């Protein structure tokens, strides 16, 4: 078997019912020179045996069996064992479209200083209806905050990660980190390492939904109850990491700063909904210096976002209602949006 160009690393824990679909999507890749490292993180449901059988069936697959140590430890084990020039991370219950590796490698070869990324979909129908061709969107070095605001920055499983950058990082995933946030923690440290090796680089996004995020799996990490506790505070932690990753933060282009803050404030509002469900006091949000910092910057620079007014007024019921109306009653949401704009922020710039 030739030296693989790509390593696909998959952390696996107690999800044997999802593995056949995952394996089929990897075997269907139009680019075949890859290895897949399965990291069985102490599964007790027979997932390890399913991995062993896959290794017997396809020589491109290998398996590492380890004691249960969490998804961060499993990902690190897969990355450390990688032989490929690039690493693609994939979660155990998800799937890659057949031409993912082919298209990602073609873009990387044409643009060697770019970080190659792609969108995901939660729709089985959209994932099945893959296009026969694609376009790309490029975010230059000075536009990476705009990429962050697109909501695709934080994920690790939609990127072609150069192994040389991973090897240059002082640490990979933070082992022992639970309750969500490990992707963002990793990406906030990966990006500076990437630009240190590719100072003229940027981000190039393949405009095709090449990754299927399976929300049907009740064991998914994204559904862990631990992800929902103190959710607002997690967003404020993310904001501090963004400022560090994109330093000097306030020297970035103002619209991108505003987009970044909007990207943080929306899940803060969602966190207010979770706080009510969990019996957590909203004061934890209102007293945050990060919230004050963002709202003050938006006011001083006259950037209006949909949730600026309810957050400035510390009106959690209005914030939660607008978030709900955005999907369920859009006409009412837009009435509140424009009312707030004309009463408070007329003449401001709008995102």
N, C-alpha and C positions, 0 to 999 in steps of 0.2 A: 504494500500500500504506500503510495507517495506521501511525502510530508504534506499534511493538510494545510490549506491556505486559511481556512476559517475553523475556529472552535466554537461550537454551540454548547453552552453550559446550562444545565437544567437542575435546579434544586428540587428534590422530590420528598414529600412527606405525606403518607397516608392518603393517597388519591389514586389508587390503582384503576378506578373506573374511568378516569380521564386519560390515562396513558396511551391507550390504543389510538385515539384521535391525534394526540400529540405526535406519536411516533410516525403515523401515516403522513402527517404534514411535513415532517422532516425528511422522510424517505422520498417524498414527492418533489424535493427541491430540484430545479432544472440544473443548478450547479452542484456537482456531485463530490468535489474534492474538499470535503469537510470531515471533521470528527465531531462526535457528540459525546460529551462527558456528562453522564447522569450521576448526580450526587444524592444517594439515598441517605437521608438525614434521620436514621434510626426509625424507619417506618415499622409499624406493627400490624399493618393490614394486608401484608403480602405484596406491597409495592416493590420491595427489594427483589422478590422472585420474578416479578414481571420485568424488571430491568435486566435481570440476569438472562432471561429468555430472549429479550431483544438483542443483547450482546451476542448471544449464540446465533441469532438470525442474520445480523448485519455487522460486519467487521468494523464499520465506521463508528460503532457505538462502544463505549466502555462505561464501567460503573465503579464508583467509589462508595463503599459502605462505611458510614461513620456513626458514632453515637449521636443522638439527637442534640443539636447545638444551635438550631435556629437557621432561618433562611440566609442571614448574613454569613455565617460560618460556611454554609453549603456553597454559596456563590463564590466565596473566597477559595474554597477547595477546588472548585471547577476552574477558576481563573489561574490558580497557581499550577495546575496540571496541564494547562493549555499548550499545545504545540503550534497552533496557527498564528499567522501574522495579525489576525483580527479575531476578536471575540464577540459573539452575539449571545446575549442572555435571553433566556426564554423561561417563562413560568410553567409549572407542571400541568396546569389545567388549560393552557392557551395553545395557539397554533400560529405557524408562519405560512404565509401564502407561498405557492410553488416557486415564484420567481424572485423571492426576497433576496436571496444571496446573489443571484445572477445580476439583478439590477443594482444592488448596493455596491458590489465589486466593480461593475462597469463605471458607476459614478466616481468611485474612489480612484480608479485608475486614471480617469479623465481629469480628476481634481484632487490630487494627492494631499493637498494641504487643508482639505475640507473634512469636517466631521459629517458623515453621511447618516441621515436619520429618515424616519418614515412615520406616517400616522398610524393610528389603530382604529378599530371599529368594535363596537359591542353588538353589532347586528350580524347574525349568521348569514342573512340574505346579502348584505353588502359585502361581506367577506367572500362569499361564494361567487359573486359577480365581479371578479377581478378584471381590470381593464387589460387590453392587449398592448397598451403603450402608456407612457407617463410623461408628465412635465415635472420640472423642479422649481423650487423657490430657494433663493440663496440669501442668507443673512450674513453680511460681512462682519468683521470683527467689531465694528462700531454699532452693529445692529443686534447683538446677541441678547440684549434685554428685550427687544421686540420678540425674539424667538421664545424667551422665557415666558412672555405674556401670552404666547399662543397656547399654553397649557400642555405642551409636549416636552418641555425641557426636563421635567423632574423624573420622567420614567427612564429606566435603564434598559428595558427590553425592546426598545425601538431604535437602536443605534448600532452602528458598526464601530466597535471600540478598538482602536489600534493597540495591539499588545505592548508596543514600545511605550505608550503613554501609561498603561496600567503598571508596567514594571517600574516606571519612573515615579509613581505615586508613593509617598512615605507609608501609606496604609490604604487598604482597599475598603471593603464594607466594615462598618463598626460592629464588631461581633458583640452579641448580647443586647443589641438594640431591638426593642420590641414595641408593639403598639403603632407601627407605621412610621413613615418618615425616613426609612433607611435609604430609599432611592434618592431623595433630595439631598440628604446628607452626603451621599456618594457623589452625586453630580456637581454639587457645589465645590467639591475638592477636585473632581476630574477636570472640569473646564479650565481652571488655571494651569493645571499640568499639561493639558492639550495645547494651550496657546503658548506655553513656554517652549514647546518643541515645534510648534507651527505658528510663529508670531504673525505671519501674514494670512493666516487661515480664517475660516469662518464655518458656518453651518449650512449644509445643502440638504434640503428636504425633498425626498421623492414623493410626489403628490399622488399616492395610491395607498389604500388601507391594507397594508401588508401584514398587519398583526391583528389577530383576533383575541380580544380580551373577553374571556368567558365569565360572565356574571352569574351563570346558572349554578356554579359550584358553590355550595354552602360552606365549604371548607376554605374558600379563598381567603388569603391574607387580608384583602381589602374589606372583608366582612367581619373581621375580628372585632369584638366589642371594645377591646383595648384601643383600637384606632379612634374611638369616638370620645374618649375621656379627655377633658381639657383641650378640646380641639382648637379653640381660639388661641391658646398659648402656643400651640404647635405652629400656627401660622406666623405668629410673631417671632418665633425662633427661626422659621424659614426666612423671614424678612432680614434678620440679622445676618444670616448666612449668605443671602443674596448680596447684601451690601459688601460683605467680605469678598465674595467671588467676583464681583464686578467693580471692585475698588479701582480708582476713586469714584464712588457711586454717584455723588452729586455733581460730578463733572460730565456725566453721561447726557445725551440729548434729552431735553425736558419731556418731550412726548413719550419717549421710552420709559422714563422714570415714572410718569403718570400711569402708563400702561402696566408697568410692574406693580405699582401700588394697587391698582384696580384688581390685578390678578391675585393679590393677597387679601384685599378687603372682601371680595365675594365669599371665599370660604370662611372668613371671620363671621360673616352674617349667618352662614350655615352653622358655624360653631355656636352661635347664640341659640339656634333651634335645638342643637344637641344638648347644650347646657341646661335648657329648660327641661328636656326629657330626663337628664341625668341628675337633676336637682342641684346643679352647680350654680353659684351666684353669678349674675351678670356683671357684678362689680369687678370680677377678675379680668374681664375684658375692658371695662371702662377705665380702670386704673392703670392699664398698660402704657408705659412710656412709648412703646412702638406705635400704638394706635394714635396717640397724640402727635407723634412725629410725622406720621403719614398724613393725617388730616391737616396739620399745620402747613405742611409743604404744599398740599393741594390748594389750600386757601391762599397762601402767599403767592403761589404761581398761577392761580386762577384756572385750575383744571377741575371740571365738574364730572363726577361719576354718579351712577344711579343711586348708590348707597351712601353717598357723602352726607346728605341731609339727615337721615335717621341715625347715622353713627355720630355725627356732630351733635345732634340733640340727645344722644344717648337714649333713644327710643327703641328698645328691643322689639316691642310688639309691631311697630311699623316696619322695621327692618325684616323681621320674619315674615310679615304679611306680603311685602313686596317680593321677597324671594319666592314665596308660594304663588303669588299672582303671576309672576314671570312665566310660569309654565301653565297654570290653570286658568288664569284670567288676564291674558296679555293686554286687553284694552284698558283694564283698571291699572295695571302696572304702568303703562305708558302715560296715563293721566297723572299718576303720582310723579313720574319722572319729569314731565314737562312742568307740572305745578311747582315742584322743587326748584327747577332750573329758573323759571321766571320770577319766583318769589325771592330766591336767595342768590342765585349765581348768574343772573342775566349779564351778558357780556363776557362771561368766562368762556374758555375753550372747552369743547366737549369731546370726549373720547368716542 
